[in-house]
Amino acid sequence: MMRRRGSMSWTPAVLTLWLLLAGVGVLVAIEVESRRLAADNRAEEARAEAALTRDAHAYADAVIAVGELAPTDERLAAVAGVNRVEVREVHRAPALSVVVYGTERYATTFGMATMLACHRVTFRDLGAGAARAAVERLPICPGAGSRPAPS
C-alpha cells in the first residue's frame, strides 16, 4: 500500500537532523580540545626556553662573581657545571665570549621532549666593579654535529 505524500512521517528527517547536530558537536569539541592541547604545548615550550635563558644568565652572573680578569677555560667550565650549562666555545678577542649549551625537559601532549639551546655570553670589564655580560640566544648551536646527547 502506498502512502500519500502528505502523510509521510517526519521521524527520518528529525533523526537525520539530530545526527547532523551531534556530528557537528563532536567536531567542535575535537577542535576546542586540540586548540587547548596546542596552547598547553606552547606554554610548556615557553617555560623550558625561559629556564634555559635563566641558566645562561645565572652562568654569566657566576662568572662575573668569580671576579677574575681572565678566567681560564677550566674555570669557565667549572662554573658552567654548577649552572646547568656546558661550555661549547670560548673566544677571547675582542672580549671574552662564551657559547654555552643547555637542555631542558618539558611535557608535551604525548610524553616528554627535550629543548636544546645555545646562548652567547659576552663579558665586558671582567675583574672590575663595572663588569657586565650580554646574553643572546643563538638560532643554531655551533658544532651541532658534535652535540652531546641529552641525559
CYANA upper distance limits for C-alpha pairs under 8 A (distance plus 0.5 A):
  3 ARG  CA      7 SER  CA      7.13
  3 ARG  CA      8 MET  CA      7.44
  4 ARG  CA      8 MET  CA      7.47
 10 TRP  CA     14 VAL  CA      6.70
 11 THR  CA     15 LEU  CA      6.50
 12 PRO  CA     16 THR  CA      6.54
 13 ALA  CA     17 LEU  CA      6.67
 14 VAL  CA     18 TRP  CA      6.72
 15 LEU  CA     19 LEU  CA      6.70
 16 THR  CA     20 LEU  CA      6.60
 17 LEU  CA     21 LEU  CA      6.68
 18 TRP  CA     22 ALA  CA      6.58
 19 LEU  CA     23 GLY  CA      6.61
 20 LEU  CA     24 VAL  CA      6.77
 21 LEU  CA     25 GLY  CA      6.60
 22 ALA  CA     26 VAL  CA      6.71
 23 GLY  CA     27 LEU  CA      6.79
 24 VAL  CA     28 VAL  CA      6.67
 25 GLY  CA     29 ALA  CA      6.67
 26 VAL  CA     30 ILE  CA      6.69
 27 LEU  CA     31 GLU  CA      6.72
 28 VAL  CA     32 VAL  CA      6.66
 29 ALA  CA     33 GLU  CA      6.66
 30 ILE  CA     34 SER  CA      6.60
 31 GLU  CA     35 ARG  CA      6.71
 32 VAL  CA     36 ARG  CA      6.76
 33 GLU  CA     37 LEU  CA      6.67
 34 SER  CA     38 ALA  CA      6.62
 35 ARG  CA     39 ALA  CA      6.65
 36 ARG  CA     40 ASP  CA      6.70
 37 LEU  CA     41 ASN  CA      6.68
 37 LEU  CA    109 THR  CA      7.10
 38 ALA  CA     42 ARG  CA      6.72
 39 ALA  CA     43 ALA  CA      6.66
 40 ASP  CA     44 GLU  CA      6.76
 40 ASP  CA    108 THR  CA      8.41
 41 ASN  CA     45 GLU  CA      6.68
 41 ASN  CA    107 ALA  CA      8.00
 41 ASN  CA    108 THR  CA      6.05
 41 ASN  CA    109 THR  CA      7.29
 42 ARG  CA     46 ALA  CA      6.63
 43 ALA  CA     47 ARG  CA      6.68
 44 GLU  CA     48 ALA  CA      6.72
 44 GLU  CA    106 TYR  CA      6.65
 44 GLU  CA    107 ALA  CA      6.99
 44 GLU  CA    108 THR  CA      7.85
 45 GLU  CA     49 GLU  CA      6.62
 45 GLU  CA    106 TYR  CA      7.40
 45 GLU  CA    115 MET  CA      8.20
 46 ALA  CA     50 ALA  CA      6.55
 47 ARG  CA     51 ALA  CA      6.70
 48 ALA  CA     52 LEU  CA      6.82
 48 ALA  CA    104 GLU  CA      6.29
 48 ALA  CA    105 ARG  CA      7.49
 48 ALA  CA    106 TYR  CA      6.76
 48 ALA  CA    115 MET  CA      7.33
 49 GLU  CA     53 THR  CA      6.78
 49 GLU  CA    104 GLU  CA      8.30
 49 GLU  CA    115 MET  CA      7.82
 49 GLU  CA    117 ALA  CA      8.30
 50 ALA  CA     54 ARG  CA      6.60
 51 ALA  CA     55 ASP  CA      6.70
 51 ALA  CA    104 GLU  CA      7.89
 52 LEU  CA     56 ALA  CA      6.87
 52 LEU  CA    102 GLY  CA      6.80
 52 LEU  CA    103 THR  CA      7.49
 52 LEU  CA    104 GLU  CA      7.20
 52 LEU  CA    117 ALA  CA      7.41
 53 THR  CA     57 HIS  CA      6.76
 53 THR  CA    119 HIS  CA      8.18
 53 THR  CA    137 ARG  CA      8.16
 54 ARG  CA     58 ALA  CA      6.52
 55 ASP  CA     59 TYR  CA      6.64
 55 ASP  CA     83 ASN  CA      6.56
 55 ASP  CA     84 ARG  CA      6.98
 55 ASP  CA     85 VAL  CA      7.38
 55 ASP  CA    102 GLY  CA      8.40
 56 ALA  CA     60 ALA  CA      6.82
 56 ALA  CA     83 ASN  CA      8.30
 56 ALA  CA     85 VAL  CA      7.62
 56 ALA  CA    100 VAL  CA      7.61
 56 ALA  CA    119 HIS  CA      7.12
 56 ALA  CA    121 VAL  CA      8.03
 56 ALA  CA    135 VAL  CA      7.59
 57 HIS  CA     61 ASP  CA      6.71
 57 HIS  CA    135 VAL  CA      7.15
 58 ALA  CA     62 ALA  CA      6.57
 58 ALA  CA     83 ASN  CA      7.01
 59 TYR  CA     63 VAL  CA      6.72
 59 TYR  CA     79 VAL  CA      7.38
 59 TYR  CA     80 ALA  CA      6.63
 59 TYR  CA     83 ASN  CA      6.13
 59 TYR  CA     85 VAL  CA      8.12
 60 ALA  CA     64 ILE  CA      6.81
 60 ALA  CA    121 VAL  CA      7.11
 60 ALA  CA    123 PHE  CA      8.34
 60 ALA  CA    133 ALA  CA      6.67
 60 ALA  CA    135 VAL  CA      8.25
 61 ASP  CA     65 ALA  CA      6.57
 61 ASP  CA    133 ALA  CA      8.23
 62 ALA  CA     66 VAL  CA      6.84
 62 ALA  CA     79 VAL  CA      7.26
 63 VAL  CA     67 GLY  CA      7.75
 63 VAL  CA     76 LEU  CA      7.59
 63 VAL  CA     79 VAL  CA      7.24
 64 ILE  CA     68 GLU  CA      8.16
 64 ILE  CA    126 LEU  CA      6.96
 64 ILE  CA    127 GLY  CA      7.91
 64 ILE  CA    131 ALA  CA      7.03
 64 ILE  CA    132 ARG  CA      7.63
 64 ILE  CA    133 ALA  CA      8.43
 67 GLY  CA    126 LEU  CA      7.30
 67 GLY  CA    127 GLY  CA      5.22
 67 GLY  CA    128 ALA  CA      7.91
 68 GLU  CA    126 LEU  CA      7.01
 68 GLU  CA    127 GLY  CA      5.30
 69 LEU  CA    125 ASP  CA      8.28
 69 LEU  CA    126 LEU  CA      5.45
 69 LEU  CA    127 GLY  CA      4.64
 69 LEU  CA    128 ALA  CA      8.04
 70 ALA  CA    126 LEU  CA      7.68
 70 ALA  CA    127 GLY  CA      8.21
 71 PRO  CA     75 ARG  CA      6.44
 71 PRO  CA     76 LEU  CA      6.96
 72 THR  CA     76 LEU  CA      6.75
 73 ASP  CA     77 ALA  CA      6.64
 73 ASP  CA     90 VAL  CA      7.95
 74 GLU  CA     78 ALA  CA      6.61
 75 ARG  CA     79 VAL  CA      6.74
 76 LEU  CA     80 ALA  CA      6.70
 76 LEU  CA     87 VAL  CA      7.89
 77 ALA  CA     81 GLY  CA      6.79
 77 ALA  CA     86 GLU  CA      7.38
 77 ALA  CA     87 VAL  CA      6.32
 78 ALA  CA     82 VAL  CA      7.30
 79 VAL  CA     83 ASN  CA      7.09
 80 ALA  CA     84 ARG  CA      6.89
 80 ALA  CA     85 VAL  CA      5.62
 80 ALA  CA     86 GLU  CA      6.07
 80 ALA  CA     87 VAL  CA      6.99
 80 ALA  CA    100 VAL  CA      8.40
 81 GLY  CA     85 VAL  CA      6.54
 81 GLY  CA     86 GLU  CA      6.95
 84 ARG  CA    102 GLY  CA      7.21
 85 VAL  CA    100 VAL  CA      6.51
 85 VAL  CA    101 TYR  CA      6.00
 85 VAL  CA    102 GLY  CA      5.22
 85 VAL  CA    103 THR  CA      8.25
 86 GLU  CA    100 VAL  CA      5.85
 86 GLU  CA    101 TYR  CA      5.57
 86 GLU  CA    102 GLY  CA      6.85
 87 VAL  CA     98 VAL  CA      7.40
 87 VAL  CA     99 VAL  CA      6.56
 87 VAL  CA    100 VAL  CA      5.04
 87 VAL  CA    101 TYR  CA      6.83
 88 ARG  CA     98 VAL  CA      7.93
 88 ARG  CA     99 VAL  CA      5.82
 88 ARG  CA    100 VAL  CA      5.85
 88 ARG  CA    101 TYR  CA      6.75
 88 ARG  CA    142 PRO  CA      8.08
 89 GLU  CA     98 VAL  CA      6.16
 89 GLU  CA     99 VAL  CA      5.49
 89 GLU  CA    100 VAL  CA      7.71
 90 VAL  CA     96 LEU  CA      7.82
 90 VAL  CA     97 SER  CA      6.39
 90 VAL  CA     98 VAL  CA      5.07
 90 VAL  CA     99 VAL  CA      7.00
 91 HIS  CA     95 ALA  CA      7.98
 91 HIS  CA     96 LEU  CA      6.25
 91 HIS  CA     97 SER  CA      5.54
 91 HIS  CA     98 VAL  CA      6.81
 92 ARG  CA     96 LEU  CA      4.81
 92 ARG  CA     97 SER  CA      6.73
 93 ALA  CA     97 SER  CA      8.36
 95 ALA  CA    122 THR  CA      7.48
 95 ALA  CA    123 PHE  CA      7.01
 95 ALA  CA    124 ARG  CA      7.09
 96 LEU  CA    122 THR  CA      6.43
 96 LEU  CA    123 PHE  CA      5.90
 96 LEU  CA    124 ARG  CA      7.83
 97 SER  CA    120 ARG  CA      7.21
 97 SER  CA    121 VAL  CA      6.09
 97 SER  CA    122 THR  CA      4.75
 97 SER  CA    123 PHE  CA      6.66
 98 VAL  CA    120 ARG  CA      6.20
 98 VAL  CA    121 VAL  CA      5.68
 98 VAL  CA    122 THR  CA      6.93
 99 VAL  CA    118 CYS  CA      7.08
 99 VAL  CA    119 HIS  CA      6.09
 99 VAL  CA    120 ARG  CA      4.89
 99 VAL  CA    121 VAL  CA      6.68
100 VAL  CA    118 CYS  CA      6.01
100 VAL  CA    119 HIS  CA      5.91
100 VAL  CA    120 ARG  CA      6.94
100 VAL  CA    121 VAL  CA      8.00
101 TYR  CA    116 LEU  CA      7.87
101 TYR  CA    117 ALA  CA      6.29
101 TYR  CA    118 CYS  CA      4.93
101 TYR  CA    119 HIS  CA      7.14
101 TYR  CA    141 CYS  CA      8.06
102 GLY  CA    116 LEU  CA      6.44
102 GLY  CA    117 ALA  CA      6.00
102 GLY  CA    118 CYS  CA      6.92
103 THR  CA    114 THR  CA      6.96
103 THR  CA    115 MET  CA      6.03
103 THR  CA    116 LEU  CA      5.12
103 THR  CA    117 ALA  CA      6.94
103 THR  CA    150 PRO  CA      7.27
104 GLU  CA    114 THR  CA      6.05
104 GLU  CA    115 MET  CA      5.75
104 GLU  CA    116 LEU  CA      7.26
105 ARG  CA    112 MET  CA      7.20
105 ARG  CA    113 ALA  CA      6.16
105 ARG  CA    114 THR  CA      4.86
105 ARG  CA    115 MET  CA      6.75
106 TYR  CA    112 MET  CA      6.16
106 TYR  CA    113 ALA  CA      5.99
106 TYR  CA    114 THR  CA      6.73
106 TYR  CA    115 MET  CA      8.01
107 ALA  CA    111 GLY  CA      6.43
107 ALA  CA    112 MET  CA      5.03
107 ALA  CA    113 ALA  CA      6.78
108 THR  CA    112 MET  CA      5.99
108 THR  CA    113 ALA  CA      7.11
114 THR  CA    150 PRO  CA      8.27
117 ALA  CA    137 ARG  CA      7.95
117 ALA  CA    138 LEU  CA      7.93
117 ALA  CA    140 ILE  CA      8.44
117 ALA  CA    141 CYS  CA      7.46
118 CYS  CA    137 ARG  CA      6.63
118 CYS  CA    138 LEU  CA      6.03
118 CYS  CA    139 PRO  CA      8.19
118 CYS  CA    140 ILE  CA      7.69
118 CYS  CA    141 CYS  CA      5.82
119 HIS  CA    135 VAL  CA      6.93
119 HIS  CA    136 GLU  CA      5.90
119 HIS  CA    137 ARG  CA      4.90
119 HIS  CA    138 LEU  CA      5.91
120 ARG  CA    134 ALA  CA      8.44
120 ARG  CA    135 VAL  CA      6.22
120 ARG  CA    136 GLU  CA      5.81
120 ARG  CA    137 ARG  CA      6.96
120 ARG  CA    138 LEU  CA      7.26
121 VAL  CA    133 ALA  CA      6.91
121 VAL  CA    134 ALA  CA      6.12
121 VAL  CA    135 VAL  CA      5.06
121 VAL  CA    136 GLU  CA      7.12
122 THR  CA    133 ALA  CA      5.95
122 THR  CA    134 ALA  CA      5.69
122 THR  CA    135 VAL  CA      7.08
123 PHE  CA    131 ALA  CA      7.87
123 PHE  CA    132 ARG  CA      6.45
123 PHE  CA    133 ALA  CA      4.89
123 PHE  CA    134 ALA  CA      7.09
124 ARG  CA    131 ALA  CA      6.23
124 ARG  CA    132 ARG  CA      5.93
124 ARG  CA    133 ALA  CA      6.58
125 ASP  CA    130 ALA  CA      6.92
125 ASP  CA    131 ALA  CA      5.08
125 ASP  CA    132 ARG  CA      7.24
126 LEU  CA    130 ALA  CA      8.38
126 LEU  CA    131 ALA  CA      5.41
126 LEU  CA    132 ARG  CA      7.78
127 GLY  CA    131 ALA  CA      7.14
140 ILE  CA    144 ALA  CA      8.00
143 GLY  CA    147 ARG  CA      7.11
